[in-house]
Amino acid sequence: MYKPVLSFLRSHVPLFQRFWLKVWVLRVSVDKVLFKPKVMQVNIGGGHFYKRGWKVLDFRTPWYRIPRQYIDYSLDLMSSDSFPFPDNSVQLFYSEHVLEHLPDQQSEHVIGECYRCLENNGAVRFVVPDIDLAYEATKNHDFDFFYRIDEEYRQYTVIEQCLLHMFAGYFVRSDHDLDINESPESIQRNFRTMTKQNFLNHYSKRIGEWLTPDIQHRYGGIHVNWWNEEKLVLSLKKAGFQKVYRTNAYQSRFPQMQGSRFDTRPAWSLHMEAIKE
């Protein structure tokens, strides 16, 4: 009986929401002091994620005002700084919906650092929006695919804008003060005349050329990159991983990366794992 009541209060009563957040943050802080994991397992860009036995590597920004108690290691993924772990010292890395917020150069740096820090037979699991699903939905004029992801997609007049929102949002989203929007007609024309990869790179590369850490700190929720199985496999192998494979949601080969705290957006995500040998 009390669980539905608590759920309602947390969802609908602002004062209770603030109180519950303070209680939860206090619980996380105490739990971290009392519980010391035996192995190193790190959630990259985990934000408010907390699970016993896991550490969070993240960075507070004007966009992501994460309580400090959640962040075990502060590191700006838009920088080229090394991860704060020795070589061969981490058993598992997990990262969900993070790489799409980073240009190619920073993404490759993150993947390379995962390889450096993992111990032999350690693994990384990346979960990213699957651009192949979104591209096919655009070709089929399937607005419902995007509406199921988020109601904010209803603001767009043409479906190609929905696609751009998913991997190069600065060109279509209105929640920033940068004058780089592109007309629906131009986006539609490019979608018709360009190959799939050329269309995706046309926008993501342009963002990568001018995006600064300061801009992404202010508007960090905007996606700036695209990923599918082929691109992620190539990036993982370039970093040194040889054993790379696709999995389904909740089906990691590692029990530590299974459960409700992981893979929270299964319907439109790509799930990839790589093992360091």
LOLUMVEX-45923 format. One line per 10 residues: their letters; for each residue x, y, z of N, C-alpha, C. Coordinates in pm, 1 decimal, padded with zeros to 6 digits. Layout:
A) X Y Z X Y Z X Y Z; ...
***
This chain:
MYKPVLSFLR) 00082.2 -00120.5 00000.0 00000.0 00000.0 00000.0 00086.6 00126.9 00000.0; 00194.2 00126.5 00082.6 00272.0 00249.4 00096.4 00354.0 00280.3 -00026.9; 00393.0 00178.6 -00106.3 00475.8 00203.1 -00224.1 00403.7 00288.3 -00328.8; 00275.8 00258.2 -00363.4 00205.8 00346.4 -00457.3 00190.7 00488.2 -00405.3; 00171.1 00502.6 -00273.5 00157.9 00636.8 -00214.9 00288.9 00713.9 -00228.3; 00401.0 00647.7 -00194.8 00531.3 00712.1 -00208.9 00559.8 00749.8 -00353.5; 00525.9 00660.0 -00444.4 00547.7 00686.9 -00586.3 00468.4 00808.6 -00631.2; 00344.1 00819.3 -00586.2 00260.4 00934.3 -00622.8 00318.8 01063.9 -00567.2; 00360.8 01060.4 -00439.6 00416.4 01180.7 -00377.7 00544.0 01225.7 -00447.7; 00630.3 01128.9 -00480.1 00755.8 01164.0 -00548.0 00730.1 01223.8 -00685.4
SHVPLFQRFW) 00622.2 01183.7 -00749.2 00594.1 01227.7 -00886.6 00514.5 01357.0 -00893.4; 00435.3 01388.5 -00789.8 00338.9 01497.0 -00803.7 00349.2 01607.9 -00698.6; 00425.9 01587.3 -00592.5 00431.6 01687.5 -00485.8 00574.0 01744.9 -00480.0; 00594.8 01868.8 -00528.6 00730.0 01925.3 -00537.0 00805.0 01925.6 -00404.6; 00737.8 01963.6 -00295.0 00805.8 01968.2 -00165.8 00854.3 01829.4 -00125.3; 00769.5 01729.3 -00148.7 00810.1 01593.3 -00115.8 00921.8 01547.3 -00207.7; 00919.7 01589.3 -00334.4 01026.8 01554.2 -00427.1 01161.4 01601.4 -00374.3; 01166.6 01726.5 -00328.1 01292.7 01781.2 -00276.6 01336.7 01708.8 -00150.2; 01239.8 01679.7 -00063.7 01271.1 01606.9 00058.7 01323.4 01467.3 00026.7; 01257.8 01399.0 -00066.3 01297.6 01262.3 -00100.0 01436.6 01261.0 -00164.4
LKVWVLRVSV) 01466.3 01362.9 -00246.7 01598.8 01370.3 -00307.6 01706.8 01384.2 -00201.5; 01681.9 01468.3 -00100.5 01780.1 01486.4 00005.6 01799.9 01357.3 00083.9; 01690.4 01286.2 00109.3 01699.8 01159.0 00180.7 01780.6 01058.5 00099.3; 01753.2 01052.7 -00031.3 01821.4 00956.0 -00116.4 01970.5 00989.3 -00129.3; 02003.4 01116.8 -00145.3 02144.0 01157.1 -00155.1 02217.2 01123.4 -00026.1; 02153.2 01145.5 00087.8 02214.0 01110.2 00216.7 02236.7 00960.2 00224.4; 02140.4 00883.4 00179.4 02154.5 00738.0 00181.5 02272.5 00694.6 00093.8; 02283.2 00754.0 -00026.1 02394.2 00721.1 -00115.6 02527.5 00754.2 -00049.1; 02534.8 00870.6 00014.4 02659.9 00913.4 00078.0 02701.3 00817.3 00188.0; 02607.7 00779.2 00273.5 02637.5 00687.1 00383.0 02676.2 00550.4 00328.9
DKVLFKPKVM) 02602.6 00505.8 00227.2 02628.5 00373.4 00169.9 02769.7 00366.1 00111.3; 02813.4 00474.7 00048.6 02946.7 00474.8 -00011.6 03056.3 00469.7 00093.6; 03030.0 00527.1 00209.3 03127.9 00522.4 00317.1 03136.3 00382.5 00377.1; 03022.4 00317.3 00392.3 03017.3 00188.1 00460.4 03052.6 00071.3 00370.3; 03024.7 00085.7 00239.5 03045.4 -00027.5 00148.8 03164.3 -00000.3 00057.3; 03264.8 -00083.5 00065.3 03384.0 -00068.9 -00017.9 03391.6 -00185.8 -00116.5; 03375.4 -00159.8 -00245.8 03378.9 -00269.5 -00343.6 03516.8 -00334.2 -00351.3; 03518.0 -00462.9 -00383.1 03643.2 -00537.5 -00391.0 03711.5 -00521.2 -00526.8; 03633.3 -00489.5 -00630.6 03688.9 -00468.9 -00764.1 03641.0 -00334.3 -00816.9; 03708.4 -00285.8 -00919.6 03674.1 -00156.2 -00976.1 03578.1 -00173.9 -01093.0
QVNIGGGHFY) 03457.2 -00117.6 -01077.2 03355.5 -00115.9 -01182.5 03305.8 00027.5 -01195.0; 03309.1 00082.1 -01316.8 03287.7 00225.7 -01334.6 03179.0 00252.1 -01437.9; 03084.5 00336.8 -01400.3 02982.4 00386.1 -01492.6 03029.1 00521.4 -01546.6; 03056.1 00527.3 -01676.7 03103.6 00650.0 -01740.8 02985.1 00738.6 -01774.6; 02983.4 00860.3 -01719.7 02871.9 00951.3 -01744.7 02743.3 00905.7 -01679.5; 02754.8 00841.8 -01564.1 02638.8 00780.1 -01500.6 02541.3 00876.4 -01436.1; 02582.9 00999.4 -01410.3 02490.4 01095.4 -01352.3 02438.9 01050.7 -01216.4; 02306.6 01035.6 -01204.7 02242.8 00998.9 -01077.8 02245.0 00848.8 -01052.8; 02317.7 00776.5 -01133.8 02325.2 00631.0 -01116.9 02391.1 00596.7 -00983.7; 02330.3 00502.1 -00911.3 02399.0 00445.2 -00797.2 02361.4 00298.4 -00782.9
KRGWKVLDFR) 02462.7 00216.0 -00772.9 02445.7 00073.7 -00746.3 02567.3 00027.5 -00668.9; 02543.5 -00044.5 -00563.5 02654.9 -00093.0 -00481.3 02756.6 -00167.8 -00566.6; 02881.8 -00137.2 -00542.1 02988.7 -00201.3 -00616.5 03032.6 -00124.4 -00738.5; 02962.7 -00013.7 -00769.1 02995.5 00065.5 -00887.7 03036.5 00206.7 -00848.3; 03129.1 00260.8 -00925.0 03170.1 00400.0 -00912.7 03118.2 00478.0 -01033.2; 03102.1 00608.2 -01016.3 03054.9 00694.8 -01125.1 03163.6 00794.8 -01162.6; 03194.9 00798.3 -01291.2 03284.9 00899.0 -01347.0 03199.0 00996.8 -01426.3; 03195.5 01121.8 -01382.4 03110.0 01220.5 -01449.4 03161.4 01360.1 -01417.6; 03086.5 01461.1 -01464.1 03133.8 01598.5 -01452.3 03013.4 01690.8 -01439.9; 03014.4 01774.0 -01336.6 02904.3 01869.9 -01317.7 02918.7 01986.2 -01415.6
TPWYRIPRQY) 02807.5 02022.5 -01479.7 02805.7 02135.2 -01572.6 02678.6 02215.8 -01548.7; 02666.9 02334.2 -01610.4 02541.1 02409.0 -01596.7 02419.5 02329.4 -01643.6; 02440.0 02235.6 -01739.2 02328.4 02154.8 -01787.1 02303.5 02036.2 -01693.5; 02411.2 01969.1 -01652.6 02399.9 01852.1 -01565.7 02440.4 01890.0 -01422.9; 02341.8 01927.4 -01342.9 02368.1 01967.4 -01204.0 02352.9 01844.6 -01113.5; 02446.0 01755.9 -01126.7 02441.8 01630.5 -01053.1 02489.6 01654.5 -00910.4; 02419.1 01605.8 -00809.6 02472.4 01618.2 -00673.1 02611.8 01557.5 -00663.0; 02701.1 01628.2 -00598.0 02840.6 01584.0 -00590.3 02854.9 01446.0 -00527.8; 02758.5 01410.0 -00443.2 02769.8 01281.6 -00374.0 02763.1 01163.3 -00470.1; 02708.4 01183.8 -00588.9 02697.8 01074.3 -00684.6 02828.2 01051.3 -00760.9
IDYSLDLMSS) 02909.9 01154.7 -00772.1 03028.3 01147.5 -00857.0 03149.5 01104.7 -00774.5; 03204.3 00989.4 -00809.2 03323.2 00939.8 -00741.0 03450.5 00993.2 -00805.2; 03447.2 01011.2 -00936.9 03562.6 01062.4 -01011.2 03512.1 01171.2 -01106.0; 03561.7 01292.2 -01086.5 03519.6 01404.4 -01170.0 03613.2 01416.8 -01289.6; 03557.4 01402.6 -01408.7 03637.9 01414.9 -01529.4 03549.6 01462.9 -01644.3; 03595.7 01566.7 -01712.1 03523.5 01624.2 -01825.0 03550.6 01541.3 -01950.0; 03450.2 01472.8 -01999.4 03467.7 01387.3 -02116.6 03490.0 01468.1 -02244.0; 03464.5 01598.0 -02241.1 03493.4 01682.8 -02356.6 03641.5 01722.1 -02361.2; 03716.0 01685.8 -02258.9 03859.2 01715.5 -02257.2 03935.8 01594.9 -02310.2; 04066.3 01607.8 -02314.3 04151.9 01495.9 -02353.8 04226.2 01439.9 -02233.7
DSFPFPDNSV) 04172.8 01466.1 -02114.5 04237.1 01418.0 -01991.9 04223.8 01266.8 -01980.4; 04325.0 01204.8 -01923.3 04322.2 01060.8 -01902.2 04226.5 01024.9 -01789.7; 04171.3 00905.9 -01797.2 04089.5 00856.1 -01687.9 04177.9 00842.4 -01562.7; 04121.4 00864.3 -01444.8 04201.3 00860.6 -01321.3 04222.5 00719.0 -01267.5; 04256.8 00626.5 -01357.3 04279.3 00488.1 -01317.4 04410.5 00439.6 -01379.7; 04486.5 00358.6 -01306.4 04608.9 00301.5 -01364.1 04576.0 00204.4 -01477.4; 04675.0 00173.1 -01556.9 04659.3 00070.9 -01660.3 04614.4 -00060.9 -01596.8; 04527.6 -00131.4 -01667.5 04488.7 -00268.0 -01628.1 04433.0 -00275.8 -01485.8; 04349.3 -00178.4 -01448.3 04302.7 -00174.2 -01309.1 04150.6 -00182.0 -01293.7; 04077.5 -00173.4 -01403.4 03930.9 -00170.3 -01396.6 03875.3 -00301.8 -01452.0
QLFYSEHVLE) 03780.2 -00359.1 -01380.7 03721.2 -00484.3 -01427.1 03612.7 -00460.2 -01532.1; 03524.3 -00361.8 -01507.2 03412.9 -00335.9 -01598.9 03390.0 -00185.5 -01613.8; 03362.7 -00144.8 -01736.4 03309.2 -00011.6 -01766.0 03169.4 -00028.0 -01823.5; 03080.5 00062.6 -01784.6 02946.6 00067.0 -01843.5 02918.5 00211.8 -01881.0; 02854.7 00232.3 -01997.1 02822.7 00368.9 -02039.0 02696.1 00367.3 -02122.7; 02594.5 00436.0 -02074.9 02465.0 00436.9 -02144.3 02430.2 00577.7 -02190.6; 02410.6 00592.7 -02320.9 02368.7 00718.6 -02382.4 02461.3 00833.1 -02341.4; 02588.6 00812.1 -02368.6 02691.4 00913.0 -02342.4 02766.1 00950.4 -02470.2; 02807.1 00851.1 -02548.1 02891.0 00877.9 -02666.4 02823.2 00970.3 -02767.0; 02690.9 00967.9 -02774.0 02622.1 01055.1 -02870.4 02631.7 01202.2 -02832.0
HLPDQQSEHV) 02679.0 01230.8 -02710.4 02697.9 01368.7 -02665.6 02839.4 01419.1 -02691.1; 02922.8 01333.5 -02751.8 03063.1 01368.5 -02774.1 03098.2 01359.7 -02921.9; 03173.8 01455.3 -02975.6 03223.5 01442.9 -03113.5 03315.8 01321.8 -03126.7; 03349.1 01286.9 -03250.4 03428.7 01166.9 -03276.4 03560.2 01165.2 -03199.5; 03631.2 01278.0 -03198.4 03763.1 01280.9 -03133.1 03752.5 01246.5 -02985.7; 03655.9 01305.7 -02916.8 03639.8 01278.5 -02774.4 03588.0 01136.4 -02751.0; 03500.1 01089.6 -02839.7 03448.6 00953.0 -02826.1 03561.4 00850.9 -02838.7; 03647.9 00870.7 -02937.4 03759.7 00778.7 -02955.4 03854.6 00783.1 -02835.3; 03870.1 00900.0 -02777.0 03954.9 00911.1 -02657.9 03894.5 00831.0 -02542.7; 03764.2 00842.5 -02522.7 03697.1 00768.1 -02415.5 03712.7 00617.6 -02436.5
IGECYRCLEN) 03689.2 00571.4 -02559.4 03701.3 00428.5 -02588.1 03844.9 00381.1 -02567.2; 03941.5 00462.8 -02610.5 04082.1 00427.8 -02590.7 04120.1 00420.4 -02443.7; 04066.9 00510.8 -02362.9 04094.7 00507.8 -02219.8 04032.2 00384.6 -02154.3; 03916.0 00344.3 -02202.4 03855.5 00220.9 -02150.6 03949.8 00103.2 -02174.7; 04004.5 00095.8 -02295.6 04095.0 -00015.4 -02326.8 04219.6 -00009.8 -02238.4; 04276.2 00107.7 -02222.0 04398.5 00120.9 -02140.6 04373.9 00077.1 -01996.9; 04262.0 00118.1 -01940.8 04238.1 00096.8 -01797.9 04185.4 -00042.4 -01764.8; 04125.3 -00109.8 -01861.1 04069.4 -00241.6 -01832.0 04178.2 -00343.3 -01804.1; 04150.7 -00430.6 -01709.4 04239.0 -00544.3 -01685.7 04212.8 -00649.2 -01793.3; 04302.1 -00744.2 -01809.8 04280.2 -00851.8 -01905.8 04152.2 -00926.6 -01872.2
NGAVRFVVPD) 04072.7 -00951.7 -01974.3 03940.5 -01013.8 -01962.4 03837.3 -00921.1 -01899.9; 03874.8 -00794.9 -01879.2 03776.3 -00695.2 -01840.3 03694.4 -00652.9 -01962.3; 03581.7 -00587.7 -01938.3 03490.6 -00556.7 -02049.4 03428.9 -00418.8 -02034.4; 03384.9 -00366.3 -02147.9 03308.5 -00242.1 -02151.8 03177.5 -00269.1 -02223.3; 03071.8 -00208.7 -02175.4 02940.6 -00218.6 -02239.2 02894.4 -00077.3 -02273.1; 02876.5 -00051.4 -02402.6 02826.8 00077.4 -02449.0 02682.5 00062.5 -02497.2; 02598.6 00153.4 -02451.9 02460.2 00160.2 -02498.2 02439.6 00299.3 -02557.8; 02397.7 00304.6 -02682.9 02381.7 00431.8 -02754.2 02252.3 00427.8 -02835.2; 02197.5 00544.1 -02872.1 02084.9 00543.2 -02965.1 02124.9 00476.9 -03096.2; 02040.9 00388.4 -03146.6 02070.4 00315.9 -03270.2 02023.0 00399.5 -03389.1
IDLAYEATKN) 02117.9 00463.4 -03457.2 02079.6 00552.9 -03566.4 02017.7 00476.2 -03681.9; 02048.9 00347.4 -03697.9 01989.2 00268.8 -03805.7 01838.1 00260.0 -03789.3; 01791.8 00241.5 -03665.9 01647.5 00236.2 -03640.3 01582.7 00370.7 -03673.9; 01647.9 00478.0 -03633.2 01591.9 00610.9 -03658.2 01592.1 00644.5 -03806.6; 01696.1 00604.6 -03877.2 01705.0 00633.1 -04020.6 01594.5 00558.6 -04096.6; 01572.6 00432.0 -04062.2 01466.4 00354.9 -04127.4 01329.4 00413.2 -04096.2; 01309.4 00458.0 -03973.2 01181.9 00521.1 -03938.0 01159.8 00647.4 -04020.4; 01267.3 00721.6 -04045.8 01256.6 00842.6 -04127.3 01220.8 00807.6 -04270.9; 01286.6 00707.1 -04326.5 01256.2 00663.5 -04462.7 01109.8 00620.3 -04475.1; 01056.7 00556.1 -04370.2 00920.3 00504.5 -04372.5 00818.0 00605.0 -04321.4
HDFDFFYRID) 00864.1 00724.0 -04293.9 00776.7 00831.7 -04245.1 00702.5 00788.8 -04118.4; 00773.2 00723.4 -04029.6 00714.9 00668.3 -03907.5 00737.7 00765.1 -03791.3; 00651.2 00867.3 -03781.4 00662.9 00963.1 -03672.2 00646.4 00896.0 -03536.5; 00564.4 00791.4 -03530.7 00537.2 00726.8 -03402.2 00663.6 00671.0 -03338.8; 00759.4 00628.7 -03419.4 00886.4 00581.0 -03364.0 00948.9 00688.3 -03274.7; 00950.7 00811.6 -03322.5 01011.1 00920.0 -03246.3 00921.3 00963.2 -03130.4; 00789.3 00963.8 -03152.5 00698.8 01003.7 -03044.4 00708.1 00908.1 -02926.3; 00735.8 00781.2 -02952.8 00749.5 00684.4 -02843.1 00874.9 00710.6 -02760.8; 00973.7 00775.1 -02821.6 01096.0 00809.1 -02749.2 01071.7 00927.9 -02657.5; 01009.7 01033.2 -02711.9 00987.9 01154.3 -02632.7 00882.7 01241.2 -02702.0
EEYRQYTVIE) 00796.6 01299.9 -02623.5 00691.5 01386.1 -02677.9 00748.8 01512.2 -02742.5; 00873.1 01550.2 -02707.9 00929.7 01672.7 -02764.0 00948.2 01663.3 -02915.2; 00949.8 01542.2 -02970.4 00963.0 01527.8 -03115.6 00840.1 01582.4 -03189.0; 00731.4 01602.9 -03118.5 00609.0 01655.0 -03182.6 00622.8 01800.5 -03225.6; 00729.6 01865.8 -03184.1 00747.7 02006.7 -03222.0 00788.8 02022.3 -03368.5; 00832.3 01913.4 -03432.9 00888.7 01924.6 -03566.6 00783.7 01902.5 -03674.4; 00800.5 01974.8 -03783.5 00702.0 01969.4 -03891.8 00733.7 01862.3 -03995.2; 00861.3 01824.5 -04008.1 00900.1 01719.0 -04103.0 00981.5 01614.5 -04027.8; 00970.8 01490.3 -04071.6 01032.0 01381.8 -03995.2 01184.6 01386.1 -04001.1; 01240.2 01444.7 -04106.5 01386.3 01455.8 -04112.6 01441.3 01540.3 -03997.8
QCLLHMFAGY) 01361.0 01634.0 -03946.8 01404.0 01710.9 -03830.3 01413.6 01621.7 -03706.6; 01324.1 01525.2 -03696.3 01329.9 01430.1 -03583.9 01460.5 01351.3 -03588.4; 01496.7 01307.5 -03706.9 01622.3 01233.8 -03721.9 01739.9 01320.0 -03680.4; 01740.7 01445.4 -03725.7 01851.9 01534.3 -03692.9 01858.3 01560.8 -03542.3; 01743.2 01571.6 -03479.3 01738.0 01589.6 -03334.6 01813.9 01478.1 -03264.0; 01808.6 01356.7 -03318.7 01866.6 01240.8 -03252.1 02018.7 01236.9 -03259.3; 02080.0 01301.6 -03359.9 02225.5 01290.5 -03369.0 02296.9 01422.5 -03395.2; 02225.0 01527.7 -03427.7 02287.5 01658.4 -03452.6 02188.6 01767.6 -03414.6; 02150.5 01766.0 -03288.9 02038.3 01846.8 -03244.6 02055.9 01996.1 -03252.5; 02180.0 02044.5 -03258.0 02199.9 02189.6 -03264.0 02137.1 02252.6 -03387.5
FVRSDHDLDI) 02116.6 02173.3 -03491.6 02060.0 02229.3 -03615.4 01908.9 02245.9 -03609.5; 01842.7 02180.8 -03514.4 01695.8 02186.9 -03513.0 01637.1 02221.9 -03376.9; 01707.6 02196.2 -03269.0 01651.2 02221.9 -03136.7 01652.0 02371.0 -03105.1; 01555.7 02412.0 -03022.8 01541.1 02554.4 -02991.3 01594.7 02589.6 -02853.1; 01640.1 02492.0 -02775.2 01680.5 02520.1 -02637.8 01828.4 02558.2 -02627.6; 01872.8 02642.3 -02719.8 02006.1 02701.6 -02712.7 02001.0 02836.1 -02784.3; 02103.6 02917.9 -02764.0 02103.1 03052.7 -02820.8 02200.0 03066.4 -02937.2; 02229.0 02955.8 -03005.4 02321.8 02958.5 -03118.1 02243.8 02967.0 -03248.8; 02288.5 03051.8 -03336.0 02216.1 03076.7 -03461.2 02265.4 02982.0 -03570.5; 02232.5 02852.7 -03557.3 02278.0 02756.7 -03658.3 02164.6 02666.0 -03705.8
NESPESIQRN) 02040.9 02705.2 -03681.6 01929.9 02622.5 -03727.6 01931.8 02609.3 -03879.4; 01880.2 02498.2 -03929.4 01873.2 02474.5 -04072.3 01727.5 02454.6 -04111.6; 01690.0 02502.5 -04226.3 01549.4 02498.2 -04267.0 01505.2 02354.7 -04293.4; 01377.7 02325.2 -04270.7 01326.3 02191.3 -04301.5 01348.7 02152.6 -04447.1; 01336.6 02248.8 -04537.7 01353.5 02219.9 -04680.2 01495.7 02174.4 -04710.7; 01594.0 02240.1 -04648.3 01732.9 02202.9 -04670.2 01761.7 02063.5 -04615.3; 01708.3 02034.3 -04497.7 01729.5 01902.5 -04437.3 01666.4 01793.9 -04523.6; 01544.5 01817.7 -04570.7 01476.8 01719.9 -04656.2 01553.2 01696.7 -04786.3; 01602.7 01803.8 -04845.6 01676.8 01791.4 -04970.6 01804.7 01708.8 -04949.9; 01875.3 01736.2 -04842.6 01997.1 01659.3 -04814.2 01966.1 01512.6 -04788.1
FRTMTKQNFL) 01856.8 01485.8 -04719.7 01820.0 01346.5 -04691.6 01789.8 01271.1 -04821.2; 01725.7 01339.5 -04916.1 01690.4 01275.6 -05044.0 01812.2 01252.1 -05131.4; 01907.0 01345.4 -05129.4 02014.9 01342.5 -05229.3 02145.2 01280.4 -05178.2; 02162.0 01269.2 -05048.0 02286.5 01214.7 -04992.2 02270.3 01068.1 -04955.3; 02381.4 00995.8 -04957.1 02379.4 00860.3 -04903.1 02360.3 00869.3 -04751.3; 02324.8 00758.2 -04694.5 02301.2 00754.8 -04549.3 02421.4 00806.1 -04471.5; 02538.8 00750.2 -04496.3 02656.8 00789.2 -04420.7 02696.2 00933.1 -04448.1; 02682.8 00977.4 -04572.7 02717.7 01116.7 -04604.3 02623.9 01213.8 -04533.5; 02495.4 01177.2 -04526.6 02398.7 01263.5 -04457.8 02433.9 01273.1 -04309.9; 02459.5 01159.4 -04246.9 02491.3 01158.5 -04104.5 02620.1 01235.3 -04076.2
NHYSKRIGEW) 02722.8 01212.3 -04157.4 02850.3 01280.2 -04135.1 02844.2 01428.8 -04169.1; 02761.2 01464.2 -04266.6 02749.4 01604.3 -04307.5 02716.9 01692.1 -04187.4; 02627.6 01645.1 -04101.6 02585.8 01726.0 -03986.4 02674.4 01702.6 -03864.0; 02709.1 01578.9 -03836.5 02788.5 01552.8 -03715.9 02929.8 01611.9 -03729.2; 02988.7 01605.2 -03848.0 03122.9 01662.3 -03866.9 03120.6 01814.4 -03853.7; 03015.3 01875.0 -03905.9 03005.0 02021.0 -03895.1 02998.5 02064.1 -03748.6; 02923.6 01991.0 -03668.6 02916.9 02023.9 -03526.2 03053.7 02003.9 -03462.1; 03118.9 01894.4 -03494.5 03249.0 01865.0 -03435.2 03353.3 01970.3 -03463.0; 03337.4 02043.5 -03574.1 03436.7 02144.5 -03611.4 03431.2 02268.6 -03524.0; 03312.3 02301.2 -03470.2 03302.6 02424.8 -03393.4 03261.3 02405.0 -03247.7
LTPDIQHRYG) 03221.3 02285.4 -03212.0 03173.7 02262.1 -03076.1 03288.0 02275.4 -02976.0; 03270.2 02359.0 -02875.8 03369.9 02377.8 -02770.2 03318.4 02314.6 -02641.4; 03408.9 02284.0 -02548.9 03362.1 02232.2 -02419.9 03263.7 02325.7 -02351.8; 03286.9 02456.6 -02363.1 03196.7 02551.4 -02296.9 03054.6 02540.9 -02352.4; 03040.9 02530.1 -02483.6 02907.9 02518.2 -02543.7 02840.7 02389.7 -02497.6; 02913.8 02279.6 -02501.3 02853.1 02152.6 -02463.3 02826.4 02145.0 -02313.4; 02900.4 02219.4 -02232.9 02869.7 02225.9 -02090.2 02736.9 02297.4 -02067.7; 02710.3 02399.5 -02149.4 02585.5 02475.5 -02132.1 02465.0 02403.2 -02190.5; 02487.6 02322.6 -02295.9 02376.2 02256.3 -02363.8 02405.0 02106.3 -02379.1; 02454.8 02046.6 -02272.5 02504.3 01909.5 -02280.7 02401.8 01804.5 -02316.3
GIHVNWWNEE) 02273.2 01833.9 -02302.4 02172.4 01734.4 -02335.5 02150.4 01716.0 -02484.0; 02213.7 01799.3 -02566.1 02194.2 01793.1 -02711.0 02289.6 01690.0 -02771.4; 02234.9 01602.8 -02854.9 02317.1 01500.7 -02920.6 02398.5 01562.3 -03034.1; 02523.2 01516.1 -03048.3 02610.9 01571.9 -03151.4 02676.5 01463.4 -03236.6; 02637.4 01337.8 -03217.8 02704.6 01230.6 -03289.9 02607.7 01115.1 -03313.1; 02643.9 01028.7 -03407.0 02560.4 00912.8 -03440.1 02641.9 00785.8 -03425.8; 02568.0 00677.5 -03395.5 02632.3 00547.8 -03378.1 02542.4 00437.8 -03432.8; 02604.2 00344.3 -03502.3 02537.9 00218.6 -03535.2 02638.9 00107.1 -03507.8; 02599.4 -00015.6 -03533.7 02687.4 -00127.8 -03500.6 02820.7 -00118.2 -03574.7; 02816.2 -00088.0 -03702.9 02939.0 -00083.3 -03782.7 03036.7 00020.6 -03729.6
KLVLSLKKAG) 02987.3 00140.9 -03701.6 03076.4 00247.8 -03655.6 03133.7 00216.2 -03517.8; 03051.5 00162.1 -03428.1 03099.9 00134.3 -03294.3 03200.0 00018.5 -03294.1; 03176.0 -00082.4 -03375.6 03271.8 -00193.1 -03387.4 03406.7 -00141.0 -03436.6; 03405.3 -00055.9 -03539.5 03530.2 -00001.0 -03593.0 03604.9 00079.8 -03487.1; 03532.3 00158.7 -03410.1 03596.8 00241.4 -03307.7 03655.0 00155.1 -03196.1; 03583.5 00051.4 -03156.9 03632.5 -00037.3 -03051.8 03757.3 -00113.3 -03098.3; 03756.3 -00160.0 -03222.4 03872.3 -00233.5 -03273.1 03991.6 -00140.8 -03294.3; 03964.4 -00018.4 -03332.8 04072.7 00079.0 -03348.0 04142.6 00102.4 -03214.0; 04066.2 00096.3 -03104.3 04123.6 00117.9 -02971.5 04204.3 -00002.3 -02923.2; 04184.9 -00118.4 -02988.5 04260.8 -00236.5 -02948.9 04176.4 -00357.4 -02914.6
FQKVYRTNAY) 04046.4 -00338.8 -02900.1 03958.5 -00451.1 -02867.7 03947.6 -00544.3 -02988.5; 03957.9 -00672.8 -02963.8 03940.7 -00772.4 -03069.5 03809.8 -00850.0 -03053.7; 03769.1 -00871.5 -02931.5 03645.8 -00944.7 -02904.7 03533.0 -00844.1 -02884.1; 03458.2 -00816.8 -02991.1 03351.7 -00717.3 -02990.2 03224.2 -00784.5 -03038.7; 03113.4 -00763.6 -02970.9 02989.7 -00830.6 -03010.3 02868.7 -00747.8 -02968.0; 02761.7 -00769.4 -03042.0 02635.1 -00702.4 -03011.8 02552.3 -00790.1 -02918.2; 02484.2 -00727.6 -02823.7 02395.5 -00800.4 -02733.7 02258.6 -00733.3 -02736.1; 02166.6 -00789.9 -02663.1 02035.4 -00729.1 -02644.4 02028.4 -00662.8 -02507.2; 01925.4 -00585.5 -02486.6 01905.8 -00521.4 -02356.4 01896.4 -00627.4 -02247.4; 01960.1 -00600.0 -02134.7 01957.9 -00685.4 -02015.8 02027.0 -00819.8 -02037.3
QSRFPQMQGS) 02100.2 -00836.6 -02146.7 02161.6 -00965.6 -02175.9 02313.7 -00956.1 -02182.6; 02370.1 -00877.9 -02094.3 02515.2 -00872.9 -02085.0 02569.0 -01009.7 -02045.9; 02688.8 -01041.7 -02096.8 02755.1 -01165.5 -02053.8 02804.7 -01155.6 -01910.1; 02798.4 -01035.8 -01854.2 02849.2 -01013.4 -01719.1 02732.1 -00981.3 -01626.4; 02706.4 -01065.7 -01527.6 02592.9 -01043.3 -01437.3 02594.0 -00906.6 -01370.4; 02714.1 -00850.5 -01350.8 02723.1 -00719.9 -01284.4 02660.6 -00608.6 -01368.2; 02638.1 -00631.2 -01498.7 02578.0 -00529.0 -01585.2 02439.1 -00570.1 -01630.8; 02372.3 -00649.3 -01550.0 02235.1 -00688.3 -01575.6 02144.9 -00626.7 -01469.2; 02015.0 -00616.7 -01499.8 01921.0 -00565.5 -01401.1 01860.8 -00432.9 -01440.4; 01768.0 -00385.7 -01358.4 01687.5 -00268.0 -01392.7 01767.3 -00138.2 -01393.2
RFDTRPAWSL) 01884.3 -00134.8 -01330.1 01964.1 -00011.3 -01330.3 02038.1 00008.9 -01461.9; 02039.7 -00093.2 -01545.4 02113.7 -00087.3 -01671.0 02016.1 -00094.7 -01789.4; 02060.6 -00045.4 -01904.6 01984.4 -00057.3 -02028.7 01841.6 -00003.5 -02011.3; 01831.8 00122.7 -01974.3 01702.1 00179.4 -01938.7 01619.1 00225.0 -02058.1; 01677.7 00224.3 -02179.5 01603.0 00266.0 -02299.3 01619.0 00159.6 -02407.9; 01566.5 00040.9 -02383.6 01597.0 -00073.3 -02471.3 01539.5 -00064.3 -02611.7; 01423.8 -00000.4 -02628.3 01351.9 -00008.8 -02755.3 01423.9 00059.2 -02870.8; 01507.4 00158.2 -02843.4 01570.3 00233.1 -02952.8 01721.6 00245.0 -02935.2; 01777.7 00149.4 -02859.9 01920.8 00155.2 -02831.0 01995.9 00039.5 -02895.2; 02123.6 00063.8 -02916.6 02219.6 -00036.8 -02960.1 02302.4 -00076.1 -02838.6
HMEAIKE) 02320.0 -00207.2 -02816.5 02393.1 -00257.0 -02700.9 02515.6 -00335.4 -02751.0; 02634.2 -00285.1 -02717.8 02757.8 -00347.2 -02764.0 02850.9 -00370.5 -02645.0; 02921.7 -00483.7 -02650.4 03022.3 -00513.4 -02550.1 03154.9 -00545.9 -02617.6; 03262.4 -00520.7 -02544.5 03395.5 -00553.3 -02593.4 03479.4 -00600.7 -02475.3; 03556.4 -00705.5 -02497.6 03640.3 -00764.1 -02393.9 03786.8 -00742.9 -02429.2; 03863.9 -00698.6 -02331.4 04007.7 -00682.0 -02351.3 04078.0 -00815.8 -02328.1; 04149.2 -00861.1 -02428.4 04217.4 -00990.7 -02416.5 04368.1 -00972.8 -02409.6
***
